[in-house]
Amino acid sequence: MKKHHHRNYKYHAITFKLSQGQYKSLKNYCKARRTTPIKLIKRSIERFISHYEYGVPEELTVLENQLDLFKDSEIAND
């Protein structure tokens, strides 16, 4: 009989603070939708946490000192 290898997953905790009003709002929304705050937050950020595990494409990378000179001139010419 073969042994099945169990994959070890690493999890990282992320914390952030909410005001009391924001927390009450989150709890009320989750109660109305019959979900948990963790599921709601994960569903909200799913597109950011599932597609860029190995890197971000060049077209999505914004440089700090980047100028778009040609986009402005194309709009002015039209």
Buried (B, 14 or more C-beta within 10 A) or exposed (E): EEEEEEEEEEEEEEEEEEEEEEEEEBEEEBEEEEEEEEEBBEEEEEEEEEEEEEEEEEEEEEEEEEEEEEEEEEEEEE
